[in-house]
Amino acid sequence: MHNKSITDLAKGLRSGEFSSVELTQAFLDRIKRHSSLNCYITVTEDLALQEAKAADDRIAKGDATLLTGIPIAQKDIFCTQGVKTTCGSKMLDNFIAPYNATVVEKFNQAGGVMLGKLNMDEFAMGSSNETSYYGAVRNPWDLNAIPGGSSGGSAAAVAAGLAVCATGTDTGGSIRQPASHCGITGLKPTYGRVSRYGMIAYASSLDQGGPMARSAEDAAIMLQVMAGFDERDSTSVDLPVPDYRAELNNSIEGLKIGLPKEFFGAGLNSDVAAVIEAAVNEYRKLGAHIKEVSMPNLKLAIPAYYVIASAECSANLSRFDGVRYGYRCANPEDLTDLYTRSRGEGFGKEVKRRILMGTYALSAGYYDAYYIKAQKVRRLISDDFKKALSEVDVIMGPVAPSAAFGIGEKIGNPIEMYLSDIYTIAINLAGLPAMSIPAGVVGGKPAGLQIIGNYFAEHRLLNIAHQYQQVTDWHQQSPKDFE
Ligand code: GLN
């Protein structure tokens, strides 16, 4: 049952083949059996069984949605009322959220069953899940490899069949890169498409929540629930939400695909390049036309991102001061000692590095040289995408330069770690939607294809991904021992 699609499970629930309580119990058992993967920070067993019982009643009454009774899990960045919400940090190890994030609320309304809260890099800062206060997550395809980050727990849980699907968030690649490394389907929506209310802020102008699932169809079902205007998020966009599933079967004959030459230079592992080439060929067979495009400013994306994201994080994380909520140091001598030690002891090394970088970039005298400059570069990058997307319908390329690297391999070298997101970060700077879909295996580990579309073209991306998944089976492969 653990590797079935949402629609198959929904059918089984409706026909009485199994109940949501049985389905939920099966997932809870698997979570226990595979606890060494370290995917979950909190498992909400009792709550899940209660929700499953309510879902069974609702299905019996006939007012169920496709997600009613389906066991899903939330990245631990989304606030869940009455349930610990840590954001992967010691700072919030004692934090019980007093309210639900909009995304959580929407899944509740749809009747989804929450299995628990998923491990992640501390405050979503990282590419390997190794910055989590709760320890690294193992990649189910190779237990010595990272699952990607920051939504590493989400990707590993879906790949290992420890949740039907999961939420993720993506500030610079955190949905797409772990999706690629764990062989699942992930979608980062257009900035403003999914509400950020109750999603703990890292870099507010870049953060966006989205679905992580086995297939484009499952992701479409999730996005249907997650997307839409929310007056509690001032950057949420008030546009109608298309019927994502209805668009999945549209023909993609004549689709114009752009391949940025900057995506295929030195630095890209040749086996990953071959996977992308084969995927693009598959699209050619489906009737797509391929064209080379150029985005000369892409090389500036990483430096610009690390100035902007760090600046925003230094402001967002100033609220964790040991006074209002979260970690407080023992026996402070005075207020300064309280602030200093609470923050010094509550935050991990990478988070501190970002706060220091961001504070520096925003300080008088450096603001123009770093922050304003980075914002100008951000505009140039957006313009590159605008130009490319006026010539083609979508852009394709790799998600990550290589398959998943080893646990411990890059954690000592931040610059090398930052380079893991070289193909994903620019998309967040531009605010565009993008997907990662499983497209091959390199040395026993999955590699994803990235598909980048125009603003609010999530329906198109899902359609393009779904068509590929009709003629290939990469998305149906499970890691050995988790089949
Ligand atoms: N790896 C990037 C960072 O550490 C992106 C993380 C994310 O998307 N949340 O900032």
Residues whose N, C-alpha, C, O or C-beta is under 5 A from the ligand:
A	BS01	LIG	A124 M125 G126 S127 S150 T169 D170 T171 G172 G173 S174 D421
